[in-house]
Amino acid sequence: MPDGGPDYSRLVPCKCTGGDIEKKRTRRLQSISNLGNLTNLTFDNLLPGGRTKDPVSQKLFNEALAEVKKFAADPQGWIVLVGPVGSGKTHLACAVANHRIEQGHPAFYITVADLLDHLKSTFSPGSDVDYDDLFEQIKESRLLILDNLNYAGTTAWAKGKLDQLLEYRFNSRLPTLITTSMPVEEFSNDYAGHISDPEVSRVLVLKRESSSLQSLDSLDLELLKNMRFDNFDTKWLRVPELKENLELALSTAKEYARAPQGWLIFQGLNGCGKTHLAAAIANSLRESGREVLFIVVPDLLDHLRSSFGPDSRVSYDALFERIKKAPVLVLDDFGEHSATSWAQEKIYQLINYRYNARLATVITTCLDLDQIENRVSSRMVDPSLSLNFNIRAPDHRGDIRSSQPARTRSKPRN
């Protein structure tokens, strides 16, 4: 430094050793980060869209990636990554830690199972680590990354330690990243509120729906996934007014798919094309990255009943909540369910929730509105929310191509 300059007495590393010093500092941060062999998991080698071909899941993953990168640049609050095994949540979590270390900042990574094992081992007579020291170090970490948080099978002691750790970091507003395969609604009430607190925490879902809900979604069936607008046939109709009616139904479905709002209800005989139009709407939305759920109503009731079984992997409440709150829901064959009081009550709860929440919904039914329970049909005919379209075409799936109009259907009630 120049003699007499303001930095004359300050020690500065020379250019020839600066690189070595930086490498040593990075190695030191890596050694205390507990990453081990995970130092190769970075943002640069993430697969675009994650490890899925599902466009909705790819959209969710990319949205989560953008948020996680912001967090890595400036860790504030909590990030909770939710997704099944293989959804990429561990890679994202480690990428955050590696990025912070590369920038010269400490980060501590640990799986929840290893954390509990380490804490238990401190009680051993031969342990050279004090329990209080270890727990304090983890509690006070500048950035803590807890991988694979899951309460399933944990003892009361383990649950107490996790609750204690999370409570402390929440109250102290310490940056924390958590990965879990559990849906947030299945967490205990002790700290589910912490995770859902919008002022502190951001919950990022990496993959759409659980396997139980995917099995309920009929859109993946070969016949339905091939029902599209471009292969919807109106030429077979020889009666001009019927052909015009079916073409208008097609244009109405296309318009709804461009901006799904409110309810669209297709009425008509079996085989008139209403399921094809509903599936085409769902396929179009899914291809554009929108989240949509296509459910056949009798299958819905069967799944809800099965969720009461002892072998069910998802609770009834969790399954029903996800269906009720789907951003876009298609209910096919509405009315084709048993007339038990339980089934009627479940259908009413679903319809009433989506009516009050004004959630986009497509319904197909072969029933006249006066054949549907009044408290349901009164919501279906509300002009402020619903568009009822009566498809007058006959069944085109049989061998006979009728040229006569379908039977007269009653008009929707005002």
C-alpha positions in Angstrom: 0.0 0.0 0.0 1.3 3.6 -0.6 3.1 5.1 2.3 0.8 7.3 4.3 -2.4 6.0 2.5 -5.6 5.3 4.5 -5.0 1.5 4.2 -1.3 1.6 4.9 -1.6 -0.4 8.1 -4.3 -2.9 6.9 -3.1 -6.5 6.1 -4.2 -7.5 2.6 -3.6 -10.9 1.0 -1.4 -10.7 -2.1 -2.9 -11.7 -5.4 -0.8 -14.9 -5.6 -2.4 -16.4 -2.4 -5.9 -14.9 -2.7 -7.3 -17.9 -4.6 -5.8 -20.4 -2.2 -7.3 -18.5 0.8 -10.8 -18.5 -0.9 -10.6 -22.2 -1.6 -9.6 -22.9 2.1 -12.5 -20.8 3.3 -15.0 -22.7 1.0 -13.6 -26.1 2.2 -14.0 -25.0 5.8 -17.6 -23.9 5.2 -18.3 -27.2 3.4 -16.9 -29.2 6.3 -19.2 -27.6 8.8 -22.2 -27.6 6.4 -22.6 -31.4 6.9 -23.3 -31.7 3.1 -20.7 -34.5 2.5 -21.1 -35.9 -1.0 -24.0 -33.6 -1.7 -21.7 -30.7 -2.6 -22.3 -31.6 -6.3 -26.0 -30.8 -6.1 -26.2 -27.2 -7.5 -28.6 -25.0 -9.4 -26.5 -25.5 -12.6 -27.2 -29.3 -12.8 -30.9 -29.3 -12.0 -33.1 -30.8 -14.7 -35.4 -28.2 -16.3 -38.9 -28.8 -14.9 -37.8 -31.5 -12.6 -38.0 -35.3 -13.1 -41.5 -35.3 -14.6 -43.2 -35.1 -17.9 -46.4 -33.8 -16.4 -46.8 -30.1 -17.5 -48.6 -29.1 -14.3 -45.8 -30.6 -12.2 -43.1 -29.0 -14.4 -44.8 -25.6 -13.9 -45.0 -26.1 -10.1 -41.3 -27.1 -10.1 -40.2 -24.1 -12.1 -42.2 -21.7 -9.9 -40.6 -23.3 -6.8 -37.1 -23.0 -8.4 -37.6 -19.3 -8.9 -38.6 -18.8 -5.3 -35.8 -21.0 -4.0 -33.2 -19.0 -6.0 -34.5 -15.8 -4.4 -34.2 -17.4 -1.0 -30.6 -18.5 -1.8 -29.6 -15.0 -2.7 -31.1 -13.5 0.5 -32.4 -16.0 3.0 -35.4 -14.6 4.9 -38.1 -16.5 6.7 -38.9 -20.1 5.9 -39.2 -22.1 2.7 -41.1 -25.4 2.9 -40.7 -27.7 -0.1 -43.5 -30.3 -0.4 -43.2 -33.3 -2.8 -43.0 -37.1 -3.0 -39.7 -39.0 -3.3 -37.9 -38.1 -6.5 -39.6 -34.7 -7.0 -36.3 -32.9 -6.6 -36.7 -31.2 -3.2 -33.4 -32.5 -1.7 -31.5 -31.2 -4.8 -33.1 -27.8 -4.4 -32.3 -27.7 -0.7 -28.7 -28.7 -1.3 -28.4 -26.2 -4.1 -29.3 -23.4 -1.7 -26.7 -24.6 0.8 -24.0 -24.9 -1.9 -24.8 -21.5 -3.3 -24.6 -19.8 0.1 -21.2 -21.5 0.8 -19.9 -20.4 -2.6 -20.8 -16.9 -1.7 -18.9 -17.2 1.6 -21.8 -17.7 3.9 -22.4 -20.6 6.4 -25.2 -23.1 5.9 -26.0 -26.2 7.9 -27.7 -29.2 6.2 -29.0 -32.3 8.0 -31.7 -34.9 7.4 -34.2 -35.1 10.2 -33.4 -38.8 10.8 -29.6 -38.0 11.2 -30.5 -35.1 13.5 -32.4 -37.3 15.8 -29.7 -40.0 15.7 -27.0 -37.4 16.6 -29.0 -36.1 19.5 -29.6 -39.6 20.9 -25.9 -40.5 20.5 -24.9 -37.6 22.8 -26.4 -39.5 25.7 -23.9 -42.3 25.3 -21.2 -42.4 28.0 -18.5 -42.5 25.3 -19.8 -39.4 23.4 -17.3 -36.6 22.9 -20.1 -34.2 22.0 -22.3 -32.5 24.6 -26.1 -32.7 23.9 -26.7 -29.1 24.8 -23.8 -27.9 22.7 -25.0 -29.8 19.6 -28.6 -28.8 20.0 -27.7 -25.1 20.5 -25.4 -25.2 17.4 -28.3 -26.5 15.3 -30.9 -24.1 16.8 -28.7 -21.1 16.2 -27.5 -21.9 12.7 -27.4 -18.9 10.4 -29.2 -21.0 7.8 -30.7 -24.4 8.7 -31.8 -26.9 6.1 -33.9 -29.8 7.4 -34.3 -32.5 4.8 -37.2 -35.0 4.9 -39.2 -33.8 7.8 -41.8 -36.5 8.6 -43.5 -37.3 11.9 -44.6 -40.8 10.9 -43.2 -43.3 13.3 -41.4 -40.8 15.5 -41.4 -41.2 19.3 -42.9 -38.7 21.6 -39.3 -37.6 22.5 -38.3 -37.1 18.9 -41.5 -35.2 18.2 -40.8 -33.0 21.2 -37.2 -32.2 20.0 -38.4 -31.3 16.5 -41.2 -29.1 17.9 -38.7 -27.4 20.2 -36.3 -26.7 17.3 -38.9 -25.4 15.0 -40.6 -23.3 17.6 -37.3 -21.6 18.5 -36.4 -20.8 14.9 -39.9 -19.6 14.1 -40.0 -17.2 17.2 -36.4 -16.0 16.3 -37.3 -15.6 12.6 -34.2 -17.6 11.7 -33.9 -18.6 8.0 -34.9 -22.2 7.6 -35.5 -24.5 4.6 -37.6 -27.6 5.2 -38.3 -30.5 2.8 -41.1 -32.9 3.4 -43.2 -35.5 1.6 -46.2 -34.8 3.9 -49.0 -32.5 2.7 -49.1 -29.5 5.0 -52.6 -30.2 6.1 -51.4 -33.4 7.7 -49.0 -31.8 10.0 -49.8 -31.6 13.7 -51.6 -28.4 14.9 -48.6 -27.7 17.1 -46.7 -26.0 14.3 -48.9 -26.3 11.2 -49.8 -22.7 11.8 -46.1 -21.7 11.7 -45.6 -23.4 8.3 -48.7 -21.8 6.9 -48.0 -18.3 8.3 -47.7 -16.1 5.2 -45.5 -13.5 7.0 -42.8 -16.0 7.7 -43.2 -19.1 5.6 -43.7 -19.9 1.9 -45.0 -23.4 1.1 -43.9 -24.6 -2.4 -45.5 -27.8 -3.8 -43.1 -29.5 -6.4 -45.5 -32.0 -7.9 -49.2 -32.1 -8.4 -51.4 -34.1 -6.0 -50.7 -37.3 -4.2 -50.9 -40.8 -5.7 -54.4 -41.2 -4.2 -55.7 -38.2 -6.0 -53.9 -39.1 -9.3 -55.6 -42.5 -9.2 -58.9 -40.7 -9.0 -58.1 -38.4 -11.9 -59.6 -40.1 -15.0 -58.0 -37.8 -17.5 -55.0 -40.1 -17.8 -57.2 -42.9 -19.1 -56.4 -43.6 -22.8 -59.8 -42.7 -24.1 -60.2 -39.5 -22.2 -56.7 -38.1 -22.8 -57.3 -38.4 -26.5 -60.6 -36.4 -26.4 -59.6 -33.0 -27.9 -61.3 -30.1 -29.6 -59.7 -31.0 -33.0 -61.2 -34.5 -33.1 -64.7 -33.6 -31.9 -67.0 -34.6 -34.8 -70.1 -32.6 -35.7 -70.4 -33.7 -39.3 -72.3 -36.9 -38.6 -75.4 -34.9 -37.7 -77.8 -34.4 -40.7 -80.4 -32.2 -39.0 -79.2 -28.6 -39.5 -80.5 -27.3 -36.1 -78.9 -30.2 -34.2 -75.6 -29.7 -36.0 -75.7 -26.0 -35.2 -76.4 -26.7 -31.6 -73.5 -29.1 -31.3 -71.1 -26.7 -33.1 -72.2 -24.0 -30.6 -71.4 -26.4 -27.7 -67.9 -26.9 -29.2 -67.3 -23.1 -29.5 -68.6 -22.6 -25.9 -66.2 -25.3 -24.6 -63.2 -23.7 -26.4 -64.1 -20.3 -25.1 -64.3 -21.6 -21.5 -60.9 -23.4 -21.9 -59.3 -20.1 -22.8 -60.3 -18.5 -19.6 -62.0 -20.9 -17.1 -64.3 -18.8 -14.8 -67.6 -19.8 -13.2 -69.4 -23.0 -14.0 -70.1 -24.6 -17.4 -72.8 -27.3 -17.3 -73.4 -29.6 -20.2 -76.8 -31.5 -20.2 -77.7 -34.1 -22.8 -78.3 -37.8 -23.5 -75.6 -40.4 -23.0 -73.4 -40.3 -26.1 -74.2 -36.8 -27.2 -70.6 -35.6 -26.8 -70.7 -33.8 -23.4 -67.9 -35.9 -21.9 -65.7 -35.4 -24.9 -66.1 -31.6 -24.6 -65.4 -31.7 -20.9 -62.3 -33.8 -21.4 -61.2 -31.5 -24.2 -61.4 -28.5 -21.8 -59.4 -30.4 -19.2 -56.7 -31.6 -21.7 -56.4 -28.1 -23.1 -55.9 -26.6 -19.7 -53.4 -29.2 -18.6 -51.3 -28.8 -21.7 -51.1 -25.1 -21.0 -49.8 -25.8 -17.5 -53.0 -25.2 -15.6 -54.0 -27.5 -12.7 -57.2 -29.4 -13.4 -58.9 -32.4 -11.9 -61.2 -34.6 -14.0 -63.4 -36.9 -11.9 -66.2 -39.3 -12.7 -68.7 -38.7 -9.9 -69.4 -42.4 -9.1 -65.6 -43.0 -8.8 -65.4 -40.0 -6.5 -67.9 -41.4 -4.1 -66.1 -44.8 -4.2 -62.7 -43.1 -3.3 -64.2 -41.2 -0.5 -65.7 -44.4 1.0 -62.4 -46.2 0.6 -60.6 -43.5 2.5 -62.3 -44.7 5.7 -60.5 -48.0 5.4 -57.7 -49.0 7.7 -55.3 -49.5 4.8 -56.0 -46.1 3.2 -52.8 -44.0 2.7 -54.7 -40.7 2.8 -57.3 -39.5 5.3 -60.8 -38.8 4.1 -60.6 -35.2 5.2 -57.4 -34.5 3.3 -58.7 -36.2 0.1 -62.0 -34.3 0.2 -60.3 -31.0 0.9 -58.0 -31.3 -2.1 -60.9 -32.1 -4.4 -63.0 -29.3 -3.0 -60.2 -26.7 -3.5 -59.0 -27.9 -7.0 -58.5 -24.7 -9.1 -60.5 -26.3 -12.0 -62.7 -29.3 -11.3 -64.5 -31.4 -14.0 -67.4 -33.5 -12.6 -68.4 -36.1 -15.2 -71.6 -38.1 -15.1 -73.1 -36.0 -12.4 -76.3 -37.7 -11.0 -75.0 -41.2 -11.9 -74.5 -41.9 -8.2 -76.5 -43.8 -5.6 -79.3 -41.9 -4.0 -78.2 -42.6 -0.4 -78.4 -39.8 2.0 -74.6 -40.0 2.6 -73.9 -39.6 -1.2 -76.3 -36.7 -1.5 -74.7 -35.0 1.5 -71.1 -35.3 0.1 -72.2 -34.0 -3.3 -74.0 -31.1 -1.7 -70.9 -30.2 0.4 -68.7 -30.3 -2.7 -71.1 -28.2 -4.8 -71.8 -25.7 -2.0 -68.1 -25.1 -1.3 -67.2 -24.5 -4.9 -70.3 -22.3 -5.3 -69.4 -20.1 -2.3 -65.7 -20.0 -3.4 -66.6 -19.3 -7.0 -64.2 -22.0 -8.2 -64.1 -22.9 -11.9 -66.2 -26.1 -12.4 -67.4 -28.1 -15.4 -70.3 -30.5 -14.9 -71.8 -33.0 -17.3 -75.1 -34.7 -16.6 -77.8 -36.6 -18.4 -80.4 -35.5 -15.9 -82.9 -32.7 -16.3 -82.4 -30.0 -13.6 -85.7 -30.9 -12.0 -84.3 -34.4 -11.4 -81.5 -33.0 -9.3 -81.8 -32.3 -5.6 -83.1 -28.7 -5.3 -80.3 -27.4 -3.0 -77.8 -28.5 -5.7 -79.8 -27.5 -8.8 -80.6 -24.1 -7.4 -76.8 -23.3 -7.4 -76.3 -24.8 -10.9 -78.8 -22.4 -12.4 -77.5 -19.3 -10.8 -77.0 -17.0 -13.8 -74.3 -15.0 -12.0 -72.1 -18.1 -11.9 -73.4 -20.8 -14.2 -73.9 -21.3 -18.0 -76.2 -24.2 -18.7 -75.9 -25.7 -22.2 -78.4 -28.3 -23.3 -76.8 -30.5 -26.1 -79.7 -31.8 -28.1 -77.8 -34.3 -30.2 -78.8 -38.0 -30.0 -76.4 -40.8 -28.9 -73.8 -41.1 -31.7 -72.0 -44.1 -30.3 -74.4 -46.8 -31.5 -74.7 -48.1 -35.0 -77.8 -46.0 -35.8 -77.2 -42.4 -36.7 -80.5 -40.8 -35.9 -81.5 -37.9 -38.0 -84.3 -37.0 -35.7 -84.0 -34.5 -32.8 -83.4 -35.9 -29.3 -86.3 -36.1 -26.9 -87.5 -32.7 -25.6 -85.8 -31.8 -22.4 -87.2 -29.5 -19.7 -85.9 -26.0 -19.6 -83.6 -25.0 -16.8 -85.6 -23.5 -13.9 -85.3 -19.8 -13.4 
